[in-house]
């Protein structure tokens, strides 16, 4: 566990595409009954959207809430496993789009679904060491799922962005502590030449997801003496709805503390943005003095856990950009053929 006192969230933003496809519609094509699926529908990037455009949208919302000159942002890290360029950073695209260019540091990160939380940890370290004044951490993905594979029902699109800086009386929240847990556990992988990832099915639960989430969370709690009853909200990575509920049950956390950040049933698994969008949804409703425990997970495998305390600045900043609930409700349903077109599975010649 690492104390991060003095590092604060100054702005945040989440972006979810308007297009959605229901699990029932995907099941209809493959002859599977998904009427009782816990992931009811998922967000799908439009034909003109990718991880970079969504990162820009989320970053712009974060900048509106931060109320700072974008030129003060000295580092931009974008976590994604679906970046549009194999050799070209998405971070420089974001910097140019929001008026932060030229910036000192810009790079893309990969660690499956926890690449976005890795960006937060790196930015926090740069701020705490005095190297930068403000940094921007982003998780953005248009997740891949092979047609007919179980991932196709959940792999979704979205982005979340956080502007971090030094703690002051205008900050939205303070990052009090951080911990992490990583091992070489190959539950999910994709080689450079492959379009779709491979996964080890149920192996991805135990010993992958549960071992690493619990390892990071328990380290955070035990090393610094925090008690579960001191935490008001819990946000766990949500590849589906079941896994976070199992972690909550193991930790004996009331579901009411989990529900505000549990959105996978409505938008799917947005990979690098997944747990971060859950955090965005909680920030949209949490009150000063309340604490949030965020635990990401990335296959391969690892977990980052953060303890975040809400500050009075939330009242001034929260409504300077759309709340995530508004984006979740603003939706257009598409059928499977349109979904294939958006995913470029069918292309007009």
Beta strands, then each sheet from edge to edge (+ up, - down):
strand 1: 2-15
strand 2: 19-22
strand 3: 41-44
strand 4: 73-79
strand 5: 105-109
strand 6: 134-142
strand 7: 157-166
strand 8: 173-182
strand 9: 188-189
strand 10: 198-199
strand 11: 233-236
strand 12: 291-295
strand 13: 302-310
strand 14: 332-333
sheet 1: 5+ 4+ 6+ 7- 1+ 8- 13+ 12- 11-
sheet 2: 3+ 2- 14-
sheet 3: 9+ 10-
end
